[in-house]
């Protein structure tokens, strides 16, 4: 049986995952500063992006996302707690409309390592693993 602390930790970690997606979807890339540790490792390489520090990833996102409509939908949370650390795996469905009007659909796994610092859960590592991708042509 889970303790109240474990239940609370799980909800706080799921809120952290949603905060990441919300920041990206709203284009509030600077909000990532409040949810990653400074020396975090982020790896978007399976989707053709870079891997590196939050500073590098923020630059990449600002240069490449622009005003493209996008939406992250998370599910299937696997959270393995060990004190102030946790390994997390979650499924993300991410439609993204590109300038041509086509919609790209990505299904990916997020593999995260999170840490609690001063009572707040933060990302130490975020790695994407592409499951599928496909393109929907606009209706004419």
C-alpha positions in Angstrom: 0.0 0.0 0.0 1.3 3.5 -0.9 1.9 6.0 1.8 0.4 9.5 1.6 3.9 10.8 0.8 4.2 8.4 -2.2 0.8 9.4 -3.5 1.7 13.1 -3.1 5.0 12.5 -4.8 3.3 10.8 -7.8 0.8 13.7 -8.3 3.6 16.3 -8.0 5.7 14.4 -10.6 2.7 14.1 -12.9 2.2 17.9 -12.5 5.9 18.4 -13.4 5.4 16.4 -16.6 2.3 18.5 -17.5 4.2 21.7 -16.7 6.8 20.7 -19.3 4.2 20.0 -22.0 2.3 23.2 -21.2 5.4 25.3 -21.5 6.2 23.9 -24.9 2.6 24.1 -26.1 2.1 27.7 -25.0 5.5 28.7 -26.4 6.7 29.7 -22.9 10.1 28.2 -23.4 11.7 30.3 -20.6 9.4 28.5 -18.2 11.6 25.4 -18.6 14.1 27.2 -16.3 11.8 26.6 -13.4 11.4 22.8 -14.0 14.9 21.6 -14.9 18.0 21.6 -12.8 20.6 23.8 -14.3 22.9 21.0 -15.5 20.0 18.7 -16.7 20.5 16.5 -19.8 17.9 16.6 -22.5 18.0 14.3 -25.5 15.7 14.9 -28.5 18.0 13.0 -30.9 15.5 10.2 -31.6 13.2 12.9 -33.2 16.1 14.5 -35.1 16.8 17.2 -32.5 19.8 18.0 -30.3 20.9 16.7 -27.0 22.4 18.9 -24.3 21.7 21.3 -21.5 18.4 23.2 -21.0 20.1 26.3 -22.4 20.9 24.5 -25.7 17.5 23.0 -25.9 15.7 26.3 -25.2 17.6 27.9 -28.1 16.6 25.0 -30.4 13.0 25.2 -29.4 12.8 29.0 -29.8 14.4 28.8 -33.3 12.3 25.9 -34.5 8.8 25.9 -33.0 7.8 29.5 -33.7 4.0 29.8 -33.7 3.3 26.2 -34.9 0.2 24.9 -33.3 1.0 21.9 -31.1 -0.5 19.8 -28.3 1.1 17.3 -26.0 -1.2 14.6 -24.6 0.3 12.5 -21.8 -0.7 9.0 -20.6 0.6 5.7 -19.1 2.7 7.1 -16.3 5.2 4.7 -14.8 6.8 6.3 -11.7 9.4 4.5 -9.8 10.2 6.4 -6.6 13.3 6.1 -4.5 13.4 8.8 -1.8 14.0 12.2 -3.4 14.7 10.6 -6.8 12.4 9.0 -9.4 12.5 7.4 -12.8 9.5 8.1 -14.9 8.3 6.8 -18.3 5.2 8.4 -19.9 3.6 8.1 -23.3 3.0 11.3 -25.3 0.9 11.8 -28.4 1.9 15.1 -30.0 0.2 16.5 -33.1 2.0 19.4 -34.7 0.7 21.5 -37.6 3.4 22.7 -40.0 3.2 25.7 -42.3 2.1 23.6 -45.3 -1.1 22.8 -43.4 -0.1 19.2 -42.9 -0.3 17.8 -39.4 2.5 15.6 -38.1 1.6 13.1 -35.4 4.2 11.8 -33.1 3.9 9.1 -30.6 6.8 9.0 -28.2 7.9 7.8 -24.8 9.5 10.3 -22.4 12.1 8.7 -20.2 12.7 11.1 -17.3 14.8 11.2 -14.2 13.5 13.7 -11.6 14.9 14.8 -8.3 13.3 16.6 -5.3 15.3 19.7 -4.3 14.0 21.9 -1.5 10.6 20.2 -1.6 10.2 20.7 -5.4 10.4 18.0 -8.1 12.7 19.0 -11.0 13.9 17.2 -14.2 17.5 16.0 -14.2 17.1 14.2 -17.5 14.6 14.0 -20.3 15.0 11.6 -23.2 12.5 11.1 -26.0 12.0 7.8 -27.8 9.9 7.9 -30.9 7.3 5.1 -31.2 5.6 6.3 -34.4 5.1 9.3 -36.6 2.7 9.9 -39.5 1.5 12.9 -41.6 -2.0 13.9 -42.3 -2.6 15.9 -45.5 -4.9 18.9 -45.3 -8.4 18.6 -46.8 -8.8 20.6 -50.0 
